[in-house]
């Protein structure tokens, strides 16, 4: 892409997008930003800085490139609802049509498009992005362990003709509970497939289904979700993602007390489900894989996810 740098510093509106043509040199980092937004859907300034500018001590480089990309029309931005742990002053960004066309990459996820984003939806989407970012960076620090595949909760199926509502989503499954005579839904916020290279030269893969709990649902709802995962396992629905023998459910929640309560509920499913719970303030790129921050439904004391 050929663009010329403006001879004078450009002034941009803080409230709206610049109407005039924006001149700047599209860099490799800019392309990485566009691709990251195409994969994550929503990212805050600080998250983009950690992902694309990992060696920088400040977010200034990320903020500058985001400013150019936004005013050039490649990305959009939105102010998240106040949430101190996530950084109330940081804007969230997403890939616009022009940015997707510039990348011209059919392998990027196909997300559902909404004209207006509700504050609670955006907050949850950013928490999902944060978990994925932590997991990605934690994996990069490991040897012989790789993040093989990621599917987001809002990715659409390849063929959605005749499907309506959430049935269009790749991770959405509806199952029948024969005991309760009701339908239960399994729709994790994130699917991760980890790949490990073994000393024998062979490879091993493990499937993780992630739930980001916002603490707004009653514990009865959590129990229903775990019942759904039990049916999901019993009916072998997870096999559509690969030849796995089983899967692990990861639940990140809002407080230590709620983590303990969820783990207590998960004990009732310990013979049929492998459930691990963590409080979100304990999770980081440095701790999520290697530190004993997780509560296992089969054994309450905190454990490392990699054993």
C-alpha positions as CSV (number, residue, x, y, z in Angstrom):
1,X,0.0,0.0,0.0
2,X,1.5,3.3,-1.0
3,X,0.9,6.3,1.2
4,X,2.8,9.4,1.9
5,X,3.6,11.0,5.3
6,X,2.1,14.4,5.9
7,X,4.8,17.0,6.0
8,X,3.2,18.6,9.0
9,X,1.9,17.0,12.2
10,X,-1.8,16.2,11.8
11,X,-4.4,17.4,14.3
12,X,-7.3,15.0,15.0
13,X,-10.6,15.5,16.6
14,X,-10.9,13.8,20.0
15,X,-14.6,13.2,19.6
16,X,-15.1,12.3,15.9
17,X,-13.3,11.0,12.9
18,X,-11.5,13.3,10.6
19,X,-13.4,14.0,7.4
20,X,-10.4,14.9,5.3
21,X,-8.0,12.2,3.8
22,X,-5.5,11.0,6.3
23,X,-1.9,10.6,5.0
24,X,0.4,8.2,6.8
25,X,2.8,5.4,6.0
26,X,1.1,2.0,6.7
27,X,3.6,0.0,8.7
28,X,4.0,-3.7,9.5
29,X,2.8,-3.0,13.0
30,X,-0.3,-1.3,11.6
31,X,-1.1,-4.5,9.7
32,X,-0.5,-6.5,12.9
33,X,-3.0,-4.3,14.7
34,X,-5.6,-4.8,12.0
35,X,-5.1,-8.6,12.1
36,X,-5.3,-8.7,15.9
37,X,-8.6,-6.8,15.8
38,X,-9.8,-9.2,13.1
39,X,-9.0,-12.2,15.4
40,X,-10.0,-10.8,18.8
41,X,-12.9,-8.6,17.7
42,X,-12.5,-6.0,20.5
43,X,-9.3,-4.9,22.2
44,X,-8.4,-1.9,24.4
45,X,-5.4,0.3,23.9
46,X,-3.4,-1.4,26.6
47,X,-4.2,-4.8,25.3
48,X,-3.1,-3.9,21.8
49,X,0.1,-2.4,23.3
50,X,0.9,-5.6,25.2
51,X,0.2,-7.7,22.1
52,X,1.8,-5.7,19.3
53,X,4.4,-3.6,21.3
54,X,5.4,-6.0,24.1
55,X,8.8,-4.3,24.7
56,X,7.4,-0.8,25.2
57,X,7.0,0.6,28.7
58,X,4.1,2.9,27.7
59,X,1.1,2.7,25.4
60,X,2.1,5.8,23.4
61,X,3.3,3.9,20.3
62,X,0.0,1.9,20.3
63,X,-2.1,5.0,20.8
64,X,-0.4,6.9,18.0
65,X,-0.9,4.1,15.4
66,X,-4.5,3.5,16.6
67,X,-5.1,7.2,16.1
68,X,-4.0,7.1,12.4
69,X,-5.8,3.8,11.7
70,X,-9.0,5.2,13.2
71,X,-9.0,8.5,11.4
72,X,-8.1,6.7,8.1
73,X,-11.3,4.6,8.5
74,X,-9.7,1.2,9.0
75,X,-10.8,0.6,12.6
76,X,-13.6,1.9,14.8
77,X,-13.5,2.8,18.5
78,X,-15.9,2.9,21.4
79,X,-15.7,4.0,25.0
80,X,-16.3,1.1,27.4
81,X,-18.5,1.4,30.4
82,X,-16.5,2.3,33.5
83,X,-14.7,-0.7,35.0
84,X,-11.6,0.1,37.0
85,X,-9.9,-3.3,36.7
86,X,-10.0,-3.0,32.9
87,X,-8.9,0.6,32.7
88,X,-11.8,3.1,32.5
89,X,-9.9,5.6,30.4
90,X,-8.9,3.3,27.6
91,X,-10.9,3.1,24.4
92,X,-11.8,-0.2,22.8
93,X,-11.2,-0.8,19.1
94,X,-12.6,-3.1,16.4
95,X,-12.0,-3.8,12.7
96,X,-14.0,-1.8,10.2
97,X,-14.9,-3.0,6.8
98,X,-12.1,-1.0,5.1
99,X,-9.6,-2.7,7.5
100,X,-10.9,-6.2,6.7
101,X,-10.8,-5.4,3.0
102,X,-7.2,-4.2,3.3
103,X,-6.1,-7.5,5.0
104,X,-8.0,-9.5,2.4
105,X,-7.7,-12.6,4.5
106,X,-10.5,-15.3,4.3
107,X,-9.0,-17.1,7.3
108,X,-10.1,-14.3,9.7
109,X,-13.1,-15.2,11.9
110,X,-16.5,-14.2,10.7
111,X,-18.2,-12.3,13.5
112,X,-21.8,-11.3,13.8
113,X,-22.2,-7.6,13.0
114,X,-24.2,-5.3,15.3
115,X,-24.9,-1.7,14.7
116,X,-24.9,-0.8,18.4
117,X,-22.9,-2.5,21.1
118,X,-24.4,-2.7,24.6
119,X,-22.1,-1.7,27.4
120,X,-22.4,-5.0,29.3
121,X,-21.8,-6.9,26.1
122,X,-18.6,-4.9,25.3
123,X,-17.4,-5.3,28.9
124,X,-17.7,-9.1,28.7
125,X,-16.2,-9.2,25.2
126,X,-13.1,-7.3,26.5
127,X,-12.8,-9.8,29.4
128,X,-12.8,-12.6,26.9
129,X,-10.1,-10.8,24.9
130,X,-8.1,-10.4,28.1
131,X,-8.3,-14.1,29.0
132,X,-7.2,-15.0,25.4
133,X,-4.4,-12.5,25.5
134,X,-3.1,-13.8,28.8
135,X,-3.3,-17.4,27.6
136,X,-1.5,-16.5,24.3
137,X,1.4,-14.7,26.0
138,X,1.7,-17.4,28.7
139,X,1.9,-20.1,25.9
140,X,4.6,-18.1,24.1
141,X,6.8,-18.3,27.2
142,X,6.6,-22.1,27.3
143,X,8.7,-24.6,25.4
144,X,7.1,-27.2,23.2
145,X,3.6,-26.0,24.1
146,X,1.5,-24.1,21.5
147,X,-1.9,-22.5,21.2
148,X,-3.1,-24.5,18.2
149,X,-6.6,-23.2,17.7
150,X,-8.9,-20.5,19.1
151,X,-12.6,-20.1,18.5
152,X,-14.5,-17.0,19.9
153,X,-18.0,-17.2,21.2
154,X,-19.3,-14.7,18.6
155,X,-17.8,-16.4,15.5
156,X,-20.4,-17.6,13.0
157,X,-20.7,-21.0,11.4
158,X,-19.6,-21.2,7.8
159,X,-23.1,-21.8,6.5
160,X,-25.9,-20.0,8.4
161,X,-28.7,-20.3,5.8
162,X,-31.9,-21.3,7.6
163,X,-30.3,-20.7,11.0
164,X,-31.6,-17.9,13.3
165,X,-30.4,-16.3,16.5
166,X,-27.6,-18.0,18.4
167,X,-27.9,-21.2,16.4
168,X,-25.7,-19.4,13.9
169,X,-22.7,-19.4,16.2
170,X,-20.0,-22.0,16.0
171,X,-19.8,-22.7,19.7
172,X,-23.6,-22.8,20.3
173,X,-25.2,-26.2,21.0
174,X,-28.6,-27.0,22.3
175,X,-29.0,-30.3,24.2
176,X,-32.0,-32.1,25.7
177,X,-31.9,-32.9,29.4
178,X,-33.8,-36.2,29.7
179,X,-34.2,-35.9,33.5
180,X,-35.3,-32.3,33.8
181,X,-37.2,-32.5,30.5
182,X,-35.8,-29.3,29.2
183,X,-33.3,-27.8,26.7
184,X,-29.9,-26.8,28.0
185,X,-27.4,-24.6,26.1
186,X,-23.6,-25.0,25.8
187,X,-22.1,-21.8,24.5
188,X,-18.6,-21.2,25.9
189,X,-17.0,-17.8,25.6
190,X,-13.9,-19.3,24.2
191,X,-12.5,-22.6,22.8
192,X,-8.8,-23.3,23.1
193,X,-6.9,-26.2,21.7
194,X,-3.4,-26.6,23.1
195,X,-0.7,-28.7,21.3
196,X,2.3,-30.1,23.0
197,X,5.4,-31.7,21.5
198,X,6.3,-34.9,23.5
199,X,9.8,-36.2,24.0
200,X,8.9,-39.2,21.9
201,X,8.4,-36.9,18.9
202,X,4.6,-37.3,18.9
203,X,2.1,-34.6,19.6
204,X,-0.6,-34.3,22.2
205,X,-3.6,-32.0,22.0
206,X,-6.0,-30.9,24.7
207,X,-9.4,-29.1,24.5
208,X,-10.4,-26.3,26.8
209,X,-13.8,-24.6,27.0
210,X,-13.7,-21.3,28.7
211,X,-16.5,-19.5,30.6
212,X,-16.0,-15.9,31.7
213,X,-18.4,-15.5,34.6
214,X,-19.5,-11.9,35.3
215,X,-21.0,-12.7,38.7
216,X,-24.4,-11.6,37.6
217,X,-26.1,-15.0,37.4
218,X,-27.3,-17.1,40.3
219,X,-25.4,-20.3,41.2
220,X,-28.4,-22.3,40.0
221,X,-27.6,-21.0,36.5
222,X,-24.0,-22.2,36.9
223,X,-25.3,-25.6,37.9
224,X,-27.4,-25.7,34.8
225,X,-24.4,-24.8,32.7
226,X,-22.4,-27.7,34.1
227,X,-25.3,-30.0,33.5
228,X,-25.2,-28.8,29.9
229,X,-21.5,-29.6,29.7
230,X,-22.2,-33.0,31.2
231,X,-24.6,-33.7,28.4
232,X,-22.1,-32.2,25.9
233,X,-19.6,-34.8,27.1
234,X,-22.0,-37.7,27.3
235,X,-23.2,-37.2,23.8
236,X,-19.7,-36.6,22.5
237,X,-20.6,-33.3,20.9
238,X,-17.0,-32.0,21.5
239,X,-15.7,-34.6,19.0
240,X,-16.6,-32.2,16.2
241,X,-13.4,-30.2,17.2
242,X,-11.1,-33.2,17.0
243,X,-10.3,-36.7,18.2
244,X,-10.3,-35.7,21.9
245,X,-11.0,-38.2,24.7
246,X,-12.4,-35.4,26.9
247,X,-12.2,-31.6,27.6
248,X,-11.6,-29.3,30.5
249,X,-13.9,-26.5,31.5
250,X,-12.2,-23.3,32.7
251,X,-14.2,-20.8,34.6
252,X,-12.9,-17.3,35.5
253,X,-15.0,-15.4,37.9
254,X,-15.2,-12.2,39.9
255,X,-14.2,-13.0,43.4
256,X,-12.5,-15.6,45.6
257,X,-15.7,-16.4,47.4
258,X,-17.6,-16.9,44.1
259,X,-14.8,-19.1,42.8
260,X,-15.1,-21.3,45.9
261,X,-18.9,-21.5,45.5
262,X,-18.6,-22.5,41.9
263,X,-16.0,-25.1,42.7
264,X,-18.3,-26.5,45.4
265,X,-21.1,-26.9,42.8
266,X,-18.6,-28.4,40.3
267,X,-17.7,-31.1,42.9
268,X,-21.2,-32.6,42.2
269,X,-20.0,-33.2,38.6
270,X,-16.4,-34.3,39.4
271,X,-16.9,-37.8,38.2
272,X,-18.1,-36.7,34.8
273,X,-16.5,-33.2,34.3
274,X,-13.0,-31.7,34.7
275,X,-13.7,-28.2,36.0
276,X,-11.1,-25.6,37.0
277,X,-12.0,-22.2,38.5
278,X,-10.0,-19.0,39.0
279,X,-10.7,-15.5,40.4
280,X,-9.9,-13.0,37.7
281,X,-7.5,-10.8,39.7
282,X,-5.2,-13.9,40.1
283,X,-5.0,-14.5,36.4
284,X,-2.2,-13.0,34.3
285,X,0.2,-14.0,31.5
286,X,2.7,-15.0,34.2
287,X,0.3,-17.0,36.4
288,X,-2.4,-18.5,34.3
289,X,-0.4,-21.6,33.2
290,X,2.4,-21.9,35.8
291,X,1.2,-20.7,39.2
292,X,-1.2,-22.6,41.6
293,X,-4.1,-20.2,41.2
294,X,-6.8,-22.7,40.0
295,X,-9.3,-24.6,42.1
296,X,-10.0,-28.0,40.7
297,X,-13.4,-29.5,41.2
298,X,-11.8,-32.9,42.1
299,X,-9.5,-31.4,44.6
300,X,-10.1,-28.0,46.2
301,X,-6.6,-26.8,46.9
302,X,-5.2,-24.5,44.3
303,X,-3.2,-26.1,41.5
304,X,-1.3,-25.4,38.4
305,X,-3.1,-25.9,35.1
306,X,0.0,-27.4,33.7
307,X,1.1,-30.5,35.7
